[in-house]
Amino acid sequence: MGVEAPFGMELGALYRISYALGSPHLRRVTRSLAVFGGASMRRQWDGTTVACLEFTRPQGRPLSLLDSQLVDARLATVNDRGQVILAEQRSRPRRRGMRRRTRRLI
Protein backbone atom coordinates (compact mmCIF):
# COMPACT_ATOMS: atom_id res chain seq x y z
CA MET A 1 0.00 0.00 0.00
CA GLY A 2 1.87 3.13 -1.19
CA VAL A 3 1.35 6.75 -0.31
CA GLU A 4 2.24 9.78 -2.44
CA ALA A 5 5.09 11.78 -0.94
CA PRO A 6 4.48 15.46 -0.20
CA PHE A 7 6.67 18.20 -1.71
CA GLY A 8 7.25 15.99 -4.78
CA MET A 9 10.12 14.19 -3.02
CA GLU A 10 12.15 11.65 -4.99
CA LEU A 11 13.13 8.27 -3.59
CA GLY A 12 16.82 8.14 -2.60
CA ALA A 13 17.38 11.92 -2.83
CA LEU A 14 19.02 13.98 -0.08
CA TYR A 15 16.83 16.65 1.57
CA ARG A 16 17.09 19.18 4.35
CA ILE A 17 13.83 18.51 6.13
CA SER A 18 12.11 20.60 8.78
CA TYR A 19 9.68 18.74 10.99
CA ALA A 20 7.56 19.49 14.04
CA LEU A 21 7.99 17.76 17.39
CA GLY A 22 5.93 18.05 20.54
CA SER A 23 2.35 19.00 21.24
CA PRO A 24 0.54 21.67 19.23
CA HIS A 25 0.96 24.15 22.09
CA LEU A 26 4.65 23.47 22.70
CA ARG A 27 5.67 22.71 19.14
CA ARG A 28 9.27 23.06 18.08
CA VAL A 29 10.72 22.63 14.61
CA THR A 30 13.84 20.55 14.03
CA ARG A 31 15.93 20.46 10.87
CA SER A 32 17.91 17.46 9.64
CA LEU A 33 19.65 16.21 6.53
CA ALA A 34 18.07 12.96 5.45
CA VAL A 35 17.67 10.65 2.47
CA PHE A 36 14.04 10.00 1.53
CA GLY A 37 13.27 6.28 1.69
CA GLY A 38 9.59 6.24 0.74
CA ALA A 39 6.11 6.67 2.11
CA SER A 40 3.89 4.06 3.70
CA MET A 41 0.81 3.55 5.80
CA ARG A 42 1.21 2.54 9.45
CA ARG A 43 -1.29 1.47 12.05
CA GLN A 44 -1.56 3.53 15.24
CA TRP A 45 -2.35 2.14 18.70
CA ASP A 46 -6.04 2.88 18.26
CA GLY A 47 -6.16 0.91 15.00
CA THR A 48 -6.37 3.83 12.57
CA THR A 49 -3.93 3.97 9.68
CA VAL A 50 -1.84 7.08 9.00
CA ALA A 51 0.60 8.13 6.29
CA CYS A 52 4.27 7.94 7.33
CA LEU A 53 7.41 9.17 5.60
CA GLU A 54 10.59 7.13 5.95
CA PHE A 55 14.01 8.81 5.99
CA THR A 56 17.57 7.78 6.76
CA ARG A 57 19.92 10.30 8.37
CA PRO A 58 23.57 10.46 7.23
CA GLN A 59 24.70 8.50 10.31
CA GLY A 60 22.45 5.64 9.19
CA ARG A 61 19.76 6.20 11.82
CA PRO A 62 16.18 5.82 10.55
CA LEU A 63 13.64 8.59 10.95
CA SER A 64 9.92 7.97 10.51
CA LEU A 65 7.59 10.97 10.47
CA LEU A 66 3.85 11.37 10.25
CA ASP A 67 2.84 13.21 7.10
CA SER A 68 1.46 16.04 9.25
CA GLN A 69 4.84 16.54 11.03
CA LEU A 70 6.75 17.53 7.88
CA VAL A 71 6.96 21.33 7.62
CA ASP A 72 9.43 21.79 4.73
CA ALA A 73 11.67 19.67 2.49
CA ARG A 74 14.40 21.18 0.32
CA LEU A 75 16.46 19.18 -2.13
CA ALA A 76 20.14 19.22 -1.19
CA THR A 77 23.42 18.08 -2.71
CA VAL A 78 26.93 17.74 -1.31
CA ASN A 79 29.72 19.47 -3.23
CA ASP A 80 33.31 18.24 -3.63
CA ARG A 81 34.32 19.99 -0.38
CA GLY A 82 31.64 18.15 1.60
CA GLN A 83 29.44 21.24 1.98
CA VAL A 84 25.67 20.89 1.73
CA ILE A 85 24.10 23.00 -1.01
CA LEU A 86 20.33 23.58 -0.90
CA ALA A 87 18.22 23.82 -4.05
CA GLU A 88 17.39 27.36 -5.16
CA GLN A 89 13.65 26.95 -5.24
CA ARG A 90 11.37 25.99 -2.36
CA SER A 91 9.06 23.11 -3.07
CA ARG A 92 6.15 24.93 -1.41
CA PRO A 93 5.82 27.83 1.02
CA ARG A 94 6.51 27.07 4.67
CA ARG A 95 3.68 26.64 7.10
CA ARG A 96 4.01 29.34 9.71
CA GLY A 97 3.36 28.50 13.32
CA MET A 98 1.84 30.79 15.85
CA ARG A 99 4.25 33.37 17.18
CA ARG A 100 4.59 33.93 20.88
CA ARG A 101 4.03 37.43 22.11
CA THR A 102 6.54 38.76 24.56
CA ARG A 103 6.16 41.88 26.60
CA ARG A 104 9.02 44.25 26.97
CA LEU A 105 9.54 45.57 30.45
CA ILE A 106 10.94 49.07 30.54
Secondary structure by P-SEA (a helix, b strand, c coil): cccccccccccccccccccccccccbbbbbbbbbbbcbbbbbbccccbbbbbbbbbccccbbbbbccccccbbbbbbbccccbbbbcccccccccccbbbbbbbcc
